[in-house]
Protein backbone atom coordinates (compact mmCIF):
# COMPACT_ATOMS: atom_id res chain seq x y z
CA UNK A 1 0.00 0.00 0.00
CA UNK A 2 2.81 2.38 0.84
CA UNK A 3 4.50 1.70 -2.50
CA UNK A 4 1.26 2.28 -4.38
CA UNK A 5 0.71 5.50 -2.49
CA UNK A 6 4.23 6.66 -3.28
CA UNK A 7 3.71 5.85 -6.97
CA UNK A 8 0.36 7.66 -7.05
CA UNK A 9 1.76 10.68 -5.27
CA UNK A 10 4.81 10.73 -7.55
CA UNK A 11 2.67 10.57 -10.67
CA UNK A 12 0.37 13.27 -9.31
CA UNK A 13 3.36 15.47 -8.54
CA UNK A 14 4.76 14.86 -12.03
CA UNK A 15 1.44 15.71 -13.68
CA UNK A 16 1.10 18.80 -11.50
CA UNK A 17 4.64 19.94 -12.31
CA UNK A 18 4.02 19.30 -16.00
CA UNK A 19 0.77 21.25 -15.90
CA UNK A 20 2.39 24.13 -14.06
CA UNK A 21 5.24 24.14 -16.57
CA UNK A 22 2.95 24.11 -19.59
CA UNK A 23 0.61 26.77 -18.24
CA UNK A 24 3.27 28.91 -16.60
CA UNK A 25 5.76 28.44 -19.41
CA UNK A 26 3.25 29.47 -22.06
CA UNK A 27 2.21 32.49 -19.99
CA UNK A 28 5.85 33.53 -19.64
CA UNK A 29 6.43 32.94 -23.35
CA UNK A 30 3.38 35.04 -24.22
CA UNK A 31 4.72 37.88 -22.09
CA UNK A 32 8.14 37.64 -23.72
CA UNK A 33 6.52 37.60 -27.16
CA UNK A 34 4.55 40.74 -26.32
CA UNK A 35 7.71 42.51 -25.12
CA UNK A 36 9.59 41.40 -28.23
CA UNK A 37 6.79 42.55 -30.54
CA UNK A 38 6.74 45.99 -28.89
CA UNK A 39 10.48 46.25 -29.53
CA UNK A 40 9.90 45.37 -33.21
CA UNK A 41 7.22 48.06 -33.42
CA UNK A 42 9.54 50.64 -31.86
CA UNK A 43 12.26 49.80 -34.39
CA UNK A 44 10.32 49.13 -37.60
CA UNK A 45 6.75 50.28 -37.01
CA UNK A 46 3.61 48.24 -36.46
CA UNK A 47 2.10 45.47 -38.52
CA UNK A 48 -0.73 47.79 -39.53
CA UNK A 49 1.81 49.97 -41.34
CA UNK A 50 2.93 46.99 -43.41
CA UNK A 51 -0.69 46.00 -44.12
CA UNK A 52 -1.26 49.47 -45.58
CA UNK A 53 1.96 49.25 -47.59
CA UNK A 54 1.05 45.81 -48.95
CA UNK A 55 -2.76 45.74 -49.20
CA UNK A 56 -4.70 42.54 -49.75
CA UNK A 57 -5.50 41.73 -53.37
CA UNK A 58 -7.18 39.02 -55.38
CA UNK A 59 -6.21 37.42 -58.67
CA UNK A 60 -7.55 39.66 -61.43
CA UNK A 61 -8.75 38.92 -64.96
CA UNK A 62 -5.46 39.98 -66.55
CA UNK A 63 -3.58 37.35 -64.54
CA UNK A 64 -6.08 34.66 -65.51
CA UNK A 65 -5.75 35.56 -69.20
CA UNK A 66 -1.95 35.37 -69.01
CA UNK A 67 -2.27 31.97 -67.33
CA UNK A 68 -4.45 30.65 -70.17
CA UNK A 69 -2.15 31.93 -72.92
CA UNK A 70 0.91 30.56 -71.12
CA UNK A 71 -0.53 27.04 -71.34
CA UNK A 72 -0.22 27.27 -75.12
CA UNK A 73 3.49 27.93 -74.63
CA UNK A 74 3.77 24.61 -72.81
CA UNK A 75 3.80 25.53 -69.14
CA UNK A 76 1.58 26.55 -66.25
CA UNK A 77 1.70 30.03 -64.71
CA UNK A 78 -1.13 29.48 -62.23
CA UNK A 79 -0.19 29.61 -58.52
CA UNK A 80 -0.40 26.43 -56.51
CA UNK A 81 -0.74 25.53 -52.84
CA UNK A 82 2.39 23.80 -51.62
CA UNK A 83 2.09 20.63 -49.59
CA UNK A 84 4.78 18.53 -47.99
CA UNK A 85 6.34 16.13 -50.47
CA UNK A 86 4.96 17.75 -53.62
CA UNK A 87 7.35 18.56 -56.43
CA UNK A 88 6.88 20.65 -59.59
CA UNK A 89 5.98 18.77 -62.74
CA UNK A 90 9.24 17.62 -64.34
CA UNK A 91 9.94 19.17 -67.72
CA UNK A 92 9.77 17.01 -70.82
CA UNK A 93 13.17 16.54 -72.50
CA UNK A 94 12.20 18.88 -75.35
CA UNK A 95 11.01 21.56 -72.91
CA UNK A 96 14.17 21.28 -70.83
CA UNK A 97 16.36 21.53 -73.93
CA UNK A 98 14.51 24.60 -75.19
CA UNK A 99 14.62 26.22 -71.75
CA UNK A 100 18.37 25.67 -71.55
CA UNK A 101 18.83 27.12 -75.04
CA UNK A 102 16.88 30.24 -74.04
CA UNK A 103 18.88 30.64 -70.84
CA UNK A 104 22.23 30.11 -72.56
CA UNK A 105 21.39 32.63 -75.27
CA UNK A 106 20.29 35.34 -72.82
CA UNK A 107 23.20 34.73 -70.43
CA UNK A 108 25.75 34.93 -73.22
CA UNK A 109 24.37 38.22 -74.56
CA UNK A 110 24.04 40.07 -71.25
CA UNK A 111 27.41 38.82 -69.97
CA UNK A 112 29.36 40.65 -72.68
CA UNK A 113 30.18 44.38 -72.27
CA UNK A 114 29.80 45.13 -75.99
CA UNK A 115 26.57 46.47 -77.46
CA UNK A 116 26.45 43.83 -80.21
CA UNK A 117 23.84 41.07 -80.15
CA UNK A 118 24.34 37.60 -81.61
CA UNK A 119 21.68 35.76 -83.55
CA UNK A 120 19.63 33.37 -81.39
CA UNK A 121 20.00 29.60 -81.94
CA UNK A 122 17.76 28.14 -84.61
CA UNK A 123 15.70 26.30 -81.99
CA UNK A 124 14.95 29.57 -80.16
CA UNK A 125 14.13 31.41 -83.39
CA UNK A 126 11.75 28.65 -84.48
CA UNK A 127 9.98 28.59 -81.11
CA UNK A 128 9.53 32.39 -81.03
CA UNK A 129 8.05 32.34 -84.51
CA UNK A 130 5.73 29.41 -83.83
CA UNK A 131 4.37 31.09 -80.69
CA UNK A 132 4.34 34.62 -82.11
CA UNK A 133 0.55 35.08 -81.95
CA UNK A 134 0.32 33.86 -78.36
CA UNK A 135 3.30 35.97 -77.29
CA UNK A 136 1.72 39.02 -78.92
CA UNK A 137 -1.42 38.32 -76.92
CA UNK A 138 0.46 38.00 -73.64
CA UNK A 139 2.36 41.23 -74.27
CA UNK A 140 -0.85 43.08 -75.10
CA UNK A 141 -2.48 41.97 -71.85
CA UNK A 142 0.56 42.98 -69.81
CA UNK A 143 0.97 46.37 -71.51
CA UNK A 144 -2.52 47.65 -72.36
CA UNK A 145 -4.68 46.53 -69.44
CA UNK A 146 -4.31 46.73 -65.68
CA UNK A 147 -1.28 44.96 -64.15
CA UNK A 148 -1.65 41.21 -63.80
CA UNK A 149 -2.12 40.61 -60.07
CA UNK A 150 -2.20 37.33 -58.18
CA UNK A 151 -3.88 36.88 -54.79
CA UNK A 152 -1.99 38.06 -51.77
CA UNK A 153 -2.82 38.67 -48.11
CA UNK A 154 -0.20 39.77 -45.62
CA UNK A 155 -2.42 38.61 -42.74
CA UNK A 156 -2.31 35.02 -43.94
CA UNK A 157 0.61 32.71 -43.12
CA UNK A 158 2.82 32.34 -46.18
CA UNK A 159 2.36 28.59 -46.46
CA UNK A 160 -1.43 28.67 -46.09
CA UNK A 161 -2.28 30.08 -49.51
CA UNK A 162 -1.29 29.73 -53.16
CA UNK A 163 2.19 30.99 -53.98
CA UNK A 164 3.25 32.50 -57.31
CA UNK A 165 4.36 29.86 -59.78
CA UNK A 166 8.07 30.71 -59.73
CA UNK A 167 9.05 28.23 -62.41
CA UNK A 168 6.33 29.52 -64.72
CA UNK A 169 7.33 33.16 -64.19
CA UNK A 170 11.00 32.42 -64.85
CA UNK A 171 10.22 30.50 -68.04
CA UNK A 172 7.91 33.19 -69.44
CA UNK A 173 10.40 35.92 -68.56
CA UNK A 174 13.20 34.13 -70.38
CA UNK A 175 11.02 33.90 -73.47
CA UNK A 176 10.23 37.63 -73.32
CA UNK A 177 13.92 38.48 -72.82
CA UNK A 178 15.01 36.28 -75.73
CA UNK A 179 12.28 37.86 -77.87
CA UNK A 180 13.52 41.34 -77.01
CA UNK A 181 17.11 40.46 -77.90
CA UNK A 182 16.13 38.82 -81.19
CA UNK A 183 13.97 41.80 -82.15
CA UNK A 184 16.71 44.30 -81.28
CA UNK A 185 19.25 42.38 -83.35
CA UNK A 186 16.92 42.58 -86.34
CA UNK A 187 16.55 46.34 -85.90
CA UNK A 188 12.98 46.05 -84.58
CA UNK A 189 13.59 48.23 -81.55
CA UNK A 190 9.92 49.03 -80.92
CA UNK A 191 9.12 45.33 -80.74
CA UNK A 192 12.05 44.83 -78.35
CA UNK A 193 10.79 47.68 -76.19
CA UNK A 194 7.35 46.11 -76.15
CA UNK A 195 8.71 42.78 -74.87
CA UNK A 196 10.71 44.58 -72.19
CA UNK A 197 7.66 46.59 -71.13
CA UNK A 198 5.62 43.41 -70.79
CA UNK A 199 8.42 41.77 -68.83
CA UNK A 200 8.66 44.67 -66.42
CA UNK A 201 4.89 44.81 -65.84
CA UNK A 202 4.81 41.07 -65.16
CA UNK A 203 7.72 41.20 -62.72
CA UNK A 204 6.74 44.22 -60.63
CA UNK A 205 3.88 42.51 -58.71
CA UNK A 206 6.18 39.53 -58.07
CA UNK A 207 9.15 41.63 -56.96
CA UNK A 208 6.88 43.70 -54.73
CA UNK A 209 5.58 40.80 -52.61
CA UNK A 210 7.09 40.70 -49.09
CA UNK A 211 7.75 36.97 -49.36
CA UNK A 212 11.24 35.55 -49.58
CA UNK A 213 11.02 33.39 -52.71
CA UNK A 214 8.99 35.86 -54.85
CA UNK A 215 11.24 38.77 -53.90
CA UNK A 216 14.42 36.81 -54.66
CA UNK A 217 12.99 35.67 -58.00
CA UNK A 218 11.93 39.24 -58.73
CA UNK A 219 15.50 40.43 -58.21
CA UNK A 220 16.82 37.68 -60.50
CA UNK A 221 14.34 38.61 -63.24
CA UNK A 222 15.15 42.32 -62.85
CA UNK A 223 18.81 41.43 -63.42
CA UNK A 224 17.88 39.94 -66.80
CA UNK A 225 15.85 43.04 -67.69
CA UNK A 226 18.68 45.38 -66.72
CA UNK A 227 21.13 43.38 -68.85
CA UNK A 228 18.89 43.23 -71.92
CA UNK A 229 18.02 46.94 -71.69
CA UNK A 230 21.67 47.79 -72.35
CA UNK A 231 21.47 46.13 -75.75
CA UNK A 232 18.29 47.79 -77.04
CA UNK A 233 17.98 51.14 -78.80
CA UNK A 234 14.53 52.68 -78.56
CA UNK A 235 12.74 55.94 -77.89
CA UNK A 236 11.47 56.52 -74.37
CA UNK A 237 14.58 55.98 -72.26
CA UNK A 238 13.39 58.65 -69.79
CA UNK A 239 10.66 56.34 -68.46
CA UNK A 240 13.16 53.54 -68.02
CA UNK A 241 15.56 55.88 -66.28
CA UNK A 242 12.98 56.60 -63.60
CA UNK A 243 12.22 52.92 -63.17
CA UNK A 244 15.88 52.00 -62.84
CA UNK A 245 16.53 54.80 -60.35
CA UNK A 246 13.83 53.37 -58.08
CA UNK A 247 14.96 49.75 -58.45
CA UNK A 248 15.67 48.73 -54.86
CA UNK A 249 15.42 45.12 -53.76
CA UNK A 250 16.48 45.80 -50.19
CA UNK A 251 13.21 47.40 -49.07
CA UNK A 252 11.03 44.37 -49.85
CA UNK A 253 13.62 41.94 -48.49
CA UNK A 254 13.73 43.87 -45.23
CA UNK A 255 9.94 43.94 -44.93
CA UNK A 256 9.93 40.20 -45.60
CA UNK A 257 12.36 39.56 -42.76
CA UNK A 258 10.31 41.76 -40.44
CA UNK A 259 7.15 39.81 -41.23
CA UNK A 260 8.84 36.45 -40.85
CA UNK A 261 10.77 37.28 -37.69
CA UNK A 262 8.53 39.25 -35.36
CA UNK A 263 6.76 36.80 -33.00
CA UNK A 264 3.19 38.06 -33.38
CA UNK A 265 3.11 38.17 -37.15
CA UNK A 266 0.86 35.61 -38.84
CA UNK A 267 3.72 35.09 -41.28
CA UNK A 268 6.09 33.94 -38.55
CA UNK A 269 6.07 30.22 -39.26
CA UNK A 270 8.85 29.60 -36.74
CA UNK A 271 6.70 30.41 -33.71
CA UNK A 272 3.32 29.13 -34.86
CA UNK A 273 4.04 25.88 -36.73
CA UNK A 274 4.18 22.39 -35.35
CA UNK A 275 7.59 20.80 -35.61
CA UNK A 276 6.15 17.35 -36.34
CA UNK A 277 4.83 17.64 -39.87
CA UNK A 278 1.31 17.76 -41.29
CA UNK A 279 -0.04 14.58 -39.69
CA UNK A 280 1.77 13.98 -36.39
CA UNK A 281 1.15 10.93 -34.21
CA UNK A 282 -0.30 11.21 -30.70
CA UNK A 283 3.23 10.90 -29.32
CA UNK A 284 4.47 13.74 -31.51
CA UNK A 285 1.48 15.88 -30.59
CA UNK A 286 2.15 15.24 -26.91
CA UNK A 287 5.79 16.10 -27.36
CA UNK A 288 4.86 19.34 -29.13
CA UNK A 289 2.47 20.20 -26.33
CA UNK A 290 5.06 19.66 -23.61
CA UNK A 291 7.94 21.39 -25.38
CA UNK A 292 5.87 24.28 -26.68
CA UNK A 293 6.90 26.76 -23.95
CA UNK A 294 10.60 26.08 -24.53
CA UNK A 295 10.13 26.34 -28.28
CA UNK A 296 8.35 29.70 -27.98
CA UNK A 297 11.00 31.11 -25.67
CA UNK A 298 13.78 30.06 -28.05
CA UNK A 299 11.93 31.75 -30.91
CA UNK A 300 11.65 34.96 -28.88
CA UNK A 301 15.42 34.98 -28.39
CA UNK A 302 15.90 34.31 -32.10
CA UNK A 303 13.45 37.08 -32.97
CA UNK A 304 15.39 39.54 -30.81
CA UNK A 305 18.62 38.60 -32.56
CA UNK A 306 16.95 38.95 -35.97
CA UNK A 307 15.69 42.42 -35.03
CA UNK A 308 19.23 43.57 -34.34
CA UNK A 309 20.43 42.07 -37.64
CA UNK A 310 17.60 43.71 -39.58
CA UNK A 311 18.39 47.08 -38.01
CA UNK A 312 22.02 46.74 -39.12
CA UNK A 313 21.02 45.70 -42.64
CA UNK A 314 18.62 48.63 -42.93
CA UNK A 315 21.33 51.16 -42.12
CA UNK A 316 24.20 49.51 -43.99
CA UNK A 317 25.52 51.13 -47.19
CA UNK A 318 25.61 49.21 -50.47
CA UNK A 319 28.19 46.45 -50.18
CA UNK A 320 29.61 43.35 -51.81
CA UNK A 321 31.07 42.04 -48.54
CA UNK A 322 28.10 40.42 -46.80
CA UNK A 323 29.26 37.06 -48.10
CA UNK A 324 31.74 36.30 -45.31
CA UNK A 325 30.11 33.74 -42.99
CA UNK A 326 29.84 34.93 -39.38
CA UNK A 327 31.80 33.20 -36.64
CA UNK A 328 29.66 30.31 -35.49
CA UNK A 329 28.11 31.19 -32.14
CA UNK A 330 26.82 28.10 -30.32
CA UNK A 331 26.06 29.65 -26.94
CA UNK A 332 22.36 28.69 -27.33
CA UNK A 333 19.81 27.46 -29.87
CA UNK A 334 18.81 30.99 -30.93
CA UNK A 335 22.39 31.89 -31.91
CA UNK A 336 22.78 28.60 -33.78
CA UNK A 337 19.60 29.34 -35.76
CA UNK A 338 20.93 32.81 -36.57
CA UNK A 339 24.27 31.44 -37.73
CA UNK A 340 22.46 29.02 -40.04
CA UNK A 341 20.00 31.51 -41.53
CA UNK A 342 21.98 34.74 -41.89
CA UNK A 343 24.51 33.77 -44.60
CA UNK A 344 21.75 33.11 -47.15
CA UNK A 345 19.83 36.17 -45.98
CA UNK A 346 22.82 38.46 -46.33
CA UNK A 347 23.63 36.95 -49.71
CA UNK A 348 20.15 38.02 -50.86
CA UNK A 349 20.94 41.57 -49.75
CA UNK A 350 24.24 41.47 -51.65
CA UNK A 351 22.34 40.48 -54.80
CA UNK A 352 19.91 43.34 -54.22
CA UNK A 353 22.84 45.75 -53.81
CA UNK A 354 24.49 44.47 -56.98
CA UNK A 355 21.23 45.03 -58.86
CA UNK A 356 21.36 48.71 -57.84
CA UNK A 357 24.86 49.04 -59.34
CA UNK A 358 23.89 47.12 -62.49
CA UNK A 359 20.83 49.34 -62.91
CA UNK A 360 23.04 52.43 -62.50
CA UNK A 361 25.14 51.42 -65.49
CA UNK A 362 22.09 50.64 -67.61
CA UNK A 363 20.53 53.99 -66.69
CA UNK A 364 23.70 55.83 -67.72
CA UNK A 365 23.82 53.92 -71.01
CA UNK A 366 20.23 54.89 -71.78
CA UNK A 367 20.97 58.53 -70.92
CA UNK A 368 23.99 58.55 -73.22
CA UNK A 369 21.91 57.02 -76.02
CA UNK A 370 19.23 59.66 -75.56
CA UNK A 371 21.78 62.47 -75.75
CA UNK A 372 23.37 60.88 -78.82
CA UNK A 373 20.01 60.92 -80.62
CA UNK A 374 19.72 64.63 -79.82
CA UNK A 375 23.31 65.25 -80.95
CA UNK A 376 23.01 64.11 -84.54
CA UNK A 377 24.17 60.56 -83.84
CA UNK A 378 27.41 61.57 -82.11
CA UNK A 379 28.12 60.62 -78.55
CA UNK A 380 28.30 63.69 -76.27
CA UNK A 381 31.84 64.60 -75.24
CA UNK A 382 30.76 64.80 -71.59
CA UNK A 383 27.65 64.10 -69.54
CA UNK A 384 27.26 66.08 -66.29
CA UNK A 385 26.86 63.84 -63.24
CA UNK A 386 27.46 60.59 -65.08
CA UNK A 387 30.35 59.74 -62.77
CA UNK A 388 28.21 59.56 -59.62
CA UNK A 389 27.40 56.23 -57.99
CA UNK A 390 25.43 55.15 -54.94
CA UNK A 391 28.13 52.59 -54.15
CA UNK A 392 30.51 53.97 -51.49
CA UNK A 393 33.91 55.06 -52.76
CA UNK A 394 33.18 54.25 -56.41
CA UNK A 395 32.39 56.19 -59.58
CA UNK A 396 31.78 55.73 -63.30
CA UNK A 397 34.20 56.69 -66.08
CA UNK A 398 32.71 57.91 -69.36
CA UNK A 399 34.95 58.11 -72.43
CA UNK A 400 34.35 58.96 -76.09
CA UNK A 401 36.60 58.30 -79.06
CA UNK A 402 38.17 61.41 -80.69
CA UNK A 403 35.81 61.27 -83.64
CA UNK A 404 32.78 60.76 -81.38
CA UNK A 405 31.79 57.45 -82.94
CA UNK A 406 32.34 55.17 -79.95
CA UNK A 407 31.80 55.50 -76.23
CA UNK A 408 32.46 53.42 -73.14
CA UNK A 409 31.34 53.52 -69.50
CA UNK A 410 33.18 51.59 -66.79
CA UNK A 411 33.01 51.23 -63.03
CA UNK A 412 36.02 52.46 -61.09
CA UNK A 413 36.52 49.26 -59.10
CA UNK A 414 35.88 45.53 -59.11
CA UNK A 415 33.06 44.03 -57.07
CA UNK A 416 32.83 40.52 -55.72
CA UNK A 417 30.28 38.39 -57.53
CA UNK A 418 27.22 37.67 -55.36
CA UNK A 419 26.49 34.40 -57.16
CA UNK A 420 29.27 32.21 -55.76
CA UNK A 421 29.21 28.69 -57.18
CA UNK A 422 25.66 28.97 -58.54
CA UNK A 423 26.85 29.10 -62.15
CA UNK A 424 25.30 32.52 -62.74
CA UNK A 425 27.54 35.27 -64.06
CA UNK A 426 27.43 38.82 -62.76
CA UNK A 427 26.61 41.49 -65.32
CA UNK A 428 29.71 43.32 -66.55
CA UNK A 429 30.41 46.67 -64.92
CA UNK A 430 31.45 48.25 -68.21
CA UNK A 431 29.87 48.87 -71.59
CA UNK A 432 31.21 49.68 -75.05
CA UNK A 433 29.11 50.90 -77.97
CA UNK A 434 29.37 49.41 -81.45
BELZI-V580216 format. One line per field, one symbol per residue. ss: DSSP state (a for helix, b for strand, c for the rest). phi: phi as a letter, one per 30 degrees, with the letter a starting at -180 (. if undefined). psi: psi as a letter, one per 40 degrees, with the letter a starting at -180 (. if undefined). A space follows every 50 residues. Layout:
ss->???
phi->???
psi->???
//
This chain:
ss->caaaaaaaaaaaaaaaaaaaaaaaaaaaaaaaaaaaaaaaaaaaccaaaa aaacccbcccaaaaaaaaaaaacccccccbccccccccccccaaaaaaaa aaaaaaaaaacccbcccccccaaaaaaaaacaaaaaaaaaaaaacccccc cbcccccaaaccbccaaaaaaaaaaaaaaaaaaaacccaaaaaaaaaaaa aaaaaaaccccaaaaaaaaaaaaaaaaaacccccccaaaaaaaaacccaa aaaaaaaaaaacccccccaaaacccccccccaaaaaaaaaaaaaaaaaaa aaaaaaaaaaaaaaacccccccccccccccccaaaaaaaaaaaaaaaaaa aaaaaaaaaaaaaaaaaaaaaaaacccccccccccccccccccccbbbbb ccccccbbbbbccccccccccccccccccbbbcc
phi->.ddddddddddddddddddddddddddddddddddddddddddbjddddd dddbddbcdcddddddeddddddjbccddbddbdjdbdddddeddddddd dddddddddddcddddbdddeeddedddddceddddddddddcdddedbc eabddceedcbdcededdddddddddddddddddddicdddddddddddd dddedddcddbddeddddddddddddddedcccadjdeddeddddcdbdd edddddddddcddcddddddccddccjdbddddddddeddceeddddddd ddddddddddddddcddeaccdddddddccdaddddedddddeddddddd dddddddddeddddddddddddddciicdddabeidddbddeibacccbb dedicbbbbbddbdbdddchcdjdcdddcaabdd
psi->dddddddddddddddddddddddddddddddddddddddddddeiidddd dddgiiiihiddddddddddddeeihehiihhiheiiihiiidddddddd dddddddddeeieieihiiiidddddddddedddddddddddddaiihhi ihhdehideeihiigddddddddddddddddddddeegdddddddddddd dddddddehgidddddddddddddddddddehhiifdddddddddehhed dddddddddddhdehdegddediieeadgiidddddddddeddddddddd ddddddddddddddeiiiiffeehiihhhfdidddddddddddddddddd dddddddddddddddddddddddeffehhidihheeeiiehheiiihhii ideeeiiihiieiiiiheebeeeihiiifihhi.
//
